[in-house]
Amino acid sequence: KNYDDATSIYQQATAEVLAMEANLKLQKLFLSYTLVEAPFSGRVGIAPYHPGALVGPQSKPLIHLIKLDPIRVEFVVPESYVVSLIQKRFPGNKKFDPEKKLLVVTKLVPSLILSNGTKYEHTGIINFVNNKIDPSTGTFLMRARFPNPKELLLPGAFVNVNLESKQKFKAILI
């Protein structure tokens, strides 16, 4: 009888330990839901919440995080510039393939003039070209990616974009 009682107490204690270990794993899982990791490194803005505040799915974003290196610059190009560029690339009766239009435009090298009038030291790469012209402005939306190791460029800043062609065109200079 003593052996049976001891075995029963031991098995009950083992079951209690296993239940507590399962509860510990569950609580660690719940705790892991409270840790939010950023998908990229960047600069953090003003936090709308303080530690201990209750947030849920309908809450505002927890934080505003911006990626500074590399940084994206959106700009618009006049329709006439894009048309002239395509005409230079496909002169005369050469057949123009609309798919090649993107290739022509992405062969441009964007550079920046900062708001204080100085030239930005890095050139960019065009990584997005819109598929239509905005009829209200007659412009074509583009986006370029620029390296920003010194974090000199900030979101919302004003810059001028210069576009140069990588490709040489025959022209008469007077």
Backbone bond lengths (Angstrom), bond angles and torsions (degrees), N, CA, C in turn:
res aa  C-N    CA-C-N  psi(-1)  N-CA   C-N-CA  omega(-1)  CA-C   N-CA-C  phi
1 K - - - 1.451 - - 1.527 110.36 -
2 N 1.338 117.55 -41.20 1.467 120.91 178.20 1.530 110.78 -62.28
3 Y 1.329 115.74 -39.28 1.473 119.87 179.14 1.517 109.87 -65.16
4 D 1.329 116.90 -44.28 1.469 120.26 179.68 1.533 111.18 -63.78
5 D 1.337 116.73 -40.20 1.465 120.83 178.15 1.536 110.66 -64.23
6 A 1.321 116.50 -43.92 1.468 121.01 -179.94 1.517 110.44 -65.27
7 T 1.313 117.28 -41.79 1.476 121.14 178.44 1.525 109.88 -63.35
8 S 1.315 116.77 -41.62 1.464 121.14 179.86 1.533 110.34 -64.50
9 I 1.320 116.95 -45.44 1.469 120.83 178.74 1.530 110.13 -62.67
10 Y 1.324 116.92 -41.36 1.470 121.33 179.60 1.524 110.64 -63.40
11 Q 1.324 116.88 -45.53 1.465 120.44 -179.34 1.532 111.19 -66.36
12 Q 1.336 116.92 -37.04 1.463 120.22 176.62 1.533 110.54 -65.11
13 A 1.321 116.62 -41.44 1.463 121.03 179.17 1.523 110.48 -66.78
14 T 1.340 116.80 -40.04 1.478 120.68 177.82 1.527 110.09 -63.23
15 A 1.328 116.50 -43.11 1.464 120.50 178.49 1.523 110.46 -64.16
16 E 1.335 117.02 -38.80 1.466 120.71 177.90 1.532 111.24 -64.50
17 V 1.335 116.87 -40.85 1.470 121.30 177.71 1.524 110.04 -63.04
18 L 1.345 116.59 -45.49 1.468 120.00 178.87 1.531 110.83 -62.26
19 A 1.327 117.43 -40.25 1.467 120.71 178.40 1.522 110.57 -64.97
20 M 1.318 117.17 -40.61 1.465 120.88 178.89 1.538 110.68 -67.70
21 E 1.343 117.70 -38.66 1.466 120.56 176.84 1.526 110.68 -63.63
22 A 1.338 116.81 -41.18 1.469 120.60 177.32 1.522 110.33 -64.02
23 N 1.322 117.01 -41.13 1.465 121.24 177.82 1.532 110.55 -64.46
24 L 1.332 116.78 -39.92 1.463 120.68 177.68 1.527 110.63 -61.84
25 K 1.337 117.02 -44.10 1.474 120.62 177.99 1.528 110.15 -61.64
26 L 1.328 116.93 -41.57 1.462 120.71 179.37 1.532 110.98 -64.12
27 Q 1.321 116.92 -43.14 1.463 120.40 179.40 1.527 111.36 -66.39
28 K 1.343 117.43 -36.10 1.474 120.47 175.30 1.519 110.64 -64.63
29 L 1.337 116.56 -37.88 1.462 120.43 176.96 1.529 109.83 -63.77
30 F 1.334 117.35 -46.36 1.466 120.59 177.87 1.527 110.97 -60.55
31 L 1.316 117.10 -39.93 1.460 121.29 179.04 1.530 110.68 -65.24
32 S 1.323 117.04 -35.73 1.467 119.80 179.95 1.526 111.14 -65.02
33 Y 1.338 117.79 -26.40 1.463 120.36 177.86 1.524 112.04 -69.79
34 T 1.309 117.49 -17.60 1.465 120.28 -179.39 1.523 112.09 -84.89
35 L 1.316 117.60 -11.41 1.456 121.64 179.82 1.524 108.78 -96.90
36 V 1.315 116.34 118.68 1.463 121.51 179.98 1.517 107.43 -110.97
37 E 1.313 116.47 119.22 1.469 120.70 -180.00 1.521 109.74 -103.15
38 A 1.307 115.51 141.20 1.464 121.15 179.10 1.525 109.78 -74.49
39 P 1.325 117.63 142.80 1.465 120.28 179.34 1.536 113.22 -75.71
40 F 1.329 116.93 -11.70 1.463 121.22 179.22 1.525 108.58 -153.84
41 S 1.319 116.25 163.50 1.458 119.45 177.37 1.528 108.84 -88.54
42 G 1.310 116.16 149.87 1.453 120.06 -178.80 1.509 110.38 -178.52
43 R 1.327 115.50 -160.08 1.463 121.45 -178.88 1.527 108.64 -108.31
44 V 1.338 115.06 136.06 1.457 122.19 -176.65 1.522 109.95 -94.89
45 G 1.333 115.51 138.87 1.458 121.32 176.88 1.521 110.66 -94.11
46 I 1.311 116.56 -161.94 1.462 122.30 -178.81 1.528 109.14 -69.28
47 A 1.330 115.88 133.35 1.465 121.53 179.13 1.528 109.51 -86.89
48 P 1.334 118.38 126.92 1.462 119.67 179.07 1.528 113.43 -77.48
49 Y 1.332 117.59 -10.75 1.471 121.42 -178.50 1.521 110.07 -124.47
50 H 1.320 114.85 156.11 1.459 121.90 176.86 1.522 109.00 -110.34
51 P 1.331 118.72 158.57 1.465 120.05 178.40 1.530 111.24 -54.96
52 G 1.320 114.65 133.71 1.458 120.61 -179.73 1.510 113.75 96.99
53 A 1.344 117.54 -10.68 1.467 120.34 179.58 1.527 109.45 -70.85
54 L 1.318 116.29 145.53 1.455 121.96 178.85 1.522 108.75 -86.16
55 V 1.324 116.58 123.81 1.463 121.60 178.46 1.521 108.29 -125.76
56 G 1.312 115.57 157.32 1.455 120.82 -179.99 1.515 110.08 -150.51
57 P 1.324 116.56 -171.31 1.473 120.06 -177.71 1.526 114.17 -60.59
58 Q 1.339 117.90 -28.95 1.464 120.12 -179.52 1.527 112.90 -89.14
59 S 1.319 117.65 1.37 1.464 121.50 -178.70 1.527 111.00 -72.50
60 K 1.327 115.11 162.55 1.470 121.08 172.93 1.527 108.21 -65.62
61 P 1.348 118.10 167.45 1.470 118.95 174.54 1.522 111.13 -57.10
62 L 1.317 116.44 144.27 1.457 120.84 -178.13 1.520 111.85 -66.63
63 I 1.309 116.26 -34.84 1.469 120.51 -176.37 1.525 108.15 -157.40
64 H 1.297 117.03 156.97 1.461 121.68 174.40 1.526 107.05 -107.87
65 L 1.311 115.32 114.75 1.459 122.41 -177.81 1.515 108.34 -116.19
66 I 1.330 116.92 129.39 1.461 120.51 178.70 1.514 109.54 -120.02
67 K 1.317 114.36 142.36 1.464 120.94 178.12 1.522 107.39 -92.60
68 L 1.329 116.28 126.32 1.463 120.33 -175.75 1.524 113.60 -105.93
69 D 1.307 117.98 -22.03 1.468 119.06 -178.18 1.510 110.00 -139.21
70 P 1.332 117.60 109.13 1.460 128.91 -0.87 1.532 110.91 -76.75
71 I 1.320 115.10 165.26 1.464 120.43 -179.39 1.520 108.87 -119.51
72 R 1.330 115.38 147.92 1.468 120.52 179.50 1.516 109.76 -97.13
73 V 1.312 115.77 140.01 1.462 121.98 176.32 1.521 107.15 -122.76
74 E 1.328 116.73 119.97 1.463 121.24 176.37 1.522 108.49 -97.72
75 F 1.327 115.13 139.02 1.460 119.85 179.87 1.516 108.58 -151.87
76 V 1.316 114.91 162.60 1.460 120.17 178.48 1.528 109.02 -116.63
77 V 1.316 114.16 147.62 1.464 121.67 -179.32 1.525 106.95 -121.51
78 P 1.339 118.33 136.76 1.461 119.64 178.20 1.528 111.13 -60.56
79 E 1.303 115.01 144.12 1.467 121.53 179.37 1.529 110.99 -55.52
80 S 1.330 117.37 -38.99 1.469 121.32 -177.42 1.528 111.18 -62.32
81 Y 1.331 117.33 -34.79 1.470 121.01 179.06 1.525 110.18 -65.25
82 V 1.329 116.37 -45.19 1.470 120.53 -179.26 1.530 110.04 -65.21
83 V 1.336 117.38 -42.40 1.470 121.04 179.48 1.527 109.95 -63.23
84 S 1.328 118.06 -44.73 1.472 121.40 178.87 1.526 110.96 -61.60
85 L 1.295 116.48 -40.94 1.459 120.89 179.78 1.523 110.65 -62.93
86 I 1.317 117.26 -44.00 1.471 121.08 179.52 1.525 110.09 -66.68
87 Q 1.347 117.85 -38.98 1.461 120.57 178.56 1.521 111.43 -64.02
88 K 1.326 117.89 -37.76 1.463 120.96 177.75 1.522 110.66 -67.97
89 R 1.318 116.09 -36.87 1.467 120.27 -177.55 1.521 111.28 -74.24
90 F 1.341 117.54 -33.01 1.456 122.64 -178.77 1.529 109.54 -124.72
91 P 1.353 117.54 71.01 1.469 119.22 -177.77 1.528 112.05 -73.20
92 G 1.338 115.18 161.14 1.464 121.12 174.18 1.509 112.71 64.94
93 N 1.337 114.98 -136.71 1.461 120.68 -175.40 1.525 112.60 -99.29
94 K 1.335 117.06 16.86 1.467 118.34 176.88 1.511 109.41 -59.50
95 K 1.337 114.96 137.17 1.464 118.81 179.47 1.526 109.34 -69.71
96 F 1.313 115.84 131.44 1.470 121.43 -179.79 1.517 109.19 -100.86
97 D 1.306 116.06 120.53 1.456 122.06 176.92 1.526 107.31 -94.83
98 P 1.342 118.88 119.85 1.469 120.89 -178.39 1.525 113.24 -56.05
99 E 1.335 117.06 -30.01 1.464 119.56 178.83 1.525 111.01 -64.54
100 K 1.338 117.20 -28.85 1.466 120.79 -178.62 1.526 111.73 -76.80
101 K 1.326 117.38 -13.95 1.461 120.17 179.52 1.525 109.78 -58.28
102 L 1.311 116.37 -42.34 1.461 119.70 179.48 1.519 110.34 -63.23
103 L 1.329 116.73 -38.79 1.462 119.55 179.31 1.519 111.10 -65.15
104 V 1.316 117.52 -37.81 1.465 121.46 179.11 1.521 109.96 -64.22
105 V 1.316 116.52 -47.03 1.457 120.62 -176.31 1.521 111.01 -68.44
106 T 1.336 117.96 -37.50 1.452 119.83 -178.27 1.526 112.38 -76.01
107 K 1.325 118.38 -4.15 1.468 120.55 173.95 1.522 111.03 -85.93
108 L 1.320 116.12 8.37 1.456 120.56 176.03 1.524 108.82 -88.40
109 V 1.324 115.60 146.40 1.463 121.02 178.22 1.527 108.13 -108.96
110 P 1.333 117.32 112.19 1.461 118.92 178.41 1.526 111.69 -83.67
111 S 1.320 115.41 140.87 1.466 121.62 172.60 1.531 106.69 -132.34
112 L 1.309 116.08 161.97 1.463 119.93 -173.93 1.514 112.52 -119.45
113 I 1.324 115.46 145.50 1.454 123.51 168.17 1.530 104.94 -112.59
114 L 1.317 116.26 119.86 1.459 121.36 -176.47 1.526 111.57 -73.14
115 S 1.308 116.34 169.04 1.469 120.95 -176.02 1.522 113.05 -63.05
116 N 1.350 117.63 -22.21 1.466 119.38 177.84 1.531 112.25 -89.85
117 G 1.334 117.88 5.76 1.462 122.28 176.14 1.515 115.08 91.87
118 T 1.320 119.12 -2.88 1.465 121.53 179.46 1.519 110.05 -88.06
119 K 1.331 114.88 154.97 1.464 120.38 179.64 1.525 109.32 -84.90
120 Y 1.324 116.06 134.89 1.467 121.50 177.70 1.522 107.80 -73.04
121 E 1.320 116.90 138.10 1.467 121.06 -170.90 1.526 114.87 -71.62
122 H 1.320 118.63 -20.18 1.472 120.82 -177.50 1.526 110.55 -107.16
123 T 1.325 116.14 146.89 1.464 120.74 172.09 1.521 108.13 -97.08
124 G 1.311 115.62 161.69 1.453 120.55 -176.53 1.512 112.85 -110.73
125 I 1.320 114.01 -177.37 1.463 122.06 177.69 1.518 106.70 -130.10
126 I 1.327 117.47 127.78 1.460 120.86 177.76 1.526 107.68 -73.14
127 N 1.336 115.88 123.45 1.461 119.07 -178.47 1.530 112.98 -122.09
128 F 1.327 117.41 1.57 1.462 120.21 175.62 1.518 108.90 -151.17
129 V 1.326 115.10 133.69 1.455 121.96 174.74 1.523 106.38 -131.40
130 N 1.316 117.13 124.10 1.460 119.78 -178.41 1.520 109.77 -64.81
131 N 1.321 116.56 157.18 1.457 120.39 -176.45 1.517 113.42 -93.38
132 K 1.330 117.93 4.98 1.457 119.97 179.67 1.520 110.28 -151.28
133 I 1.301 114.61 163.18 1.464 121.61 177.47 1.528 107.30 -95.91
134 D 1.306 116.34 136.41 1.462 121.18 178.85 1.527 107.89 -71.74
135 P 1.330 118.69 112.90 1.472 120.24 -175.71 1.528 113.72 -66.91
136 S 1.331 117.90 -23.12 1.463 119.26 -178.84 1.529 112.30 -78.01
137 T 1.336 117.55 -26.03 1.470 120.46 -178.85 1.520 113.52 -116.75
138 G 1.351 118.08 -15.56 1.464 120.82 -177.64 1.521 111.81 68.81
139 T 1.337 116.46 32.02 1.465 120.62 -178.15 1.519 110.35 -124.35
140 F 1.305 113.48 163.56 1.457 124.01 -175.76 1.526 107.46 -118.14
141 L 1.330 119.26 121.01 1.460 123.03 -177.43 1.527 111.22 -80.45
142 M 1.340 116.07 133.23 1.459 122.34 176.55 1.515 108.89 -134.39
143 R 1.326 115.81 160.40 1.464 121.39 175.85 1.521 107.95 -136.27
144 A 1.317 115.72 137.40 1.461 121.44 177.82 1.520 109.46 -126.03
145 R 1.318 115.42 151.55 1.464 121.61 177.76 1.524 107.73 -107.92
146 F 1.335 116.18 130.21 1.456 122.27 -179.51 1.516 109.80 -121.85
147 P 1.327 118.12 138.73 1.468 118.80 171.36 1.526 108.44 -67.45
148 N 1.323 115.90 144.43 1.463 120.55 -176.30 1.530 109.50 -140.95
149 P 1.345 117.78 56.55 1.465 120.06 -173.27 1.524 114.05 -62.96
150 K 1.322 118.36 -30.62 1.471 121.52 -179.99 1.522 111.87 -90.92
151 E 1.338 116.94 0.88 1.461 123.47 -177.50 1.525 111.61 53.54
152 L 1.323 115.31 40.57 1.463 121.85 177.99 1.528 110.91 -75.37
153 L 1.328 116.62 -36.10 1.461 121.04 178.99 1.524 109.12 -87.05
154 L 1.319 116.73 132.70 1.460 122.03 179.68 1.523 109.42 -124.51
155 P 1.322 117.51 149.04 1.465 120.07 177.89 1.526 111.08 -57.97
156 G 1.318 115.46 138.07 1.457 120.89 179.87 1.512 113.88 88.29
157 A 1.327 117.82 -6.99 1.469 120.56 -179.70 1.529 109.72 -73.88
158 F 1.327 115.92 154.31 1.460 121.77 179.30 1.515 109.25 -96.83
159 V 1.326 117.10 127.56 1.457 123.23 175.08 1.522 108.46 -138.32
160 N 1.319 116.29 157.29 1.459 121.63 171.42 1.517 107.54 -101.93
161 V 1.327 116.27 139.67 1.456 121.59 -178.94 1.528 108.17 -108.30
162 N 1.328 115.75 127.59 1.463 121.74 172.70 1.519 107.96 -105.98
163 L 1.327 117.03 136.77 1.459 121.46 178.21 1.513 109.21 -114.27
164 E 1.311 116.13 127.18 1.459 122.14 176.02 1.512 108.33 -121.85
165 S 1.302 116.63 146.90 1.457 120.59 -179.60 1.520 110.20 -87.78
166 K 1.327 116.38 138.84 1.464 121.03 174.11 1.532 109.33 -74.28
167 Q 1.327 114.49 -22.68 1.451 120.56 -173.99 1.523 110.41 -95.97
168 K 1.314 116.73 139.61 1.454 121.49 179.22 1.528 109.28 -88.99
169 F 1.331 116.08 138.98 1.457 123.01 177.37 1.514 109.11 -115.43
170 K 1.332 116.01 143.64 1.454 119.71 174.71 1.518 108.07 -76.84
171 A 1.335 115.59 129.50 1.445 119.99 -179.73 1.522 108.77 -151.36
172 I 1.305 116.14 159.24 1.461 121.65 176.97 1.514 107.75 -98.50
173 L 1.326 115.72 129.17 1.453 120.67 178.74 1.512 109.01 -111.30
174 I 1.311 115.49 127.36 1.460 119.81 -179.89 1.501 108.91 -115.17
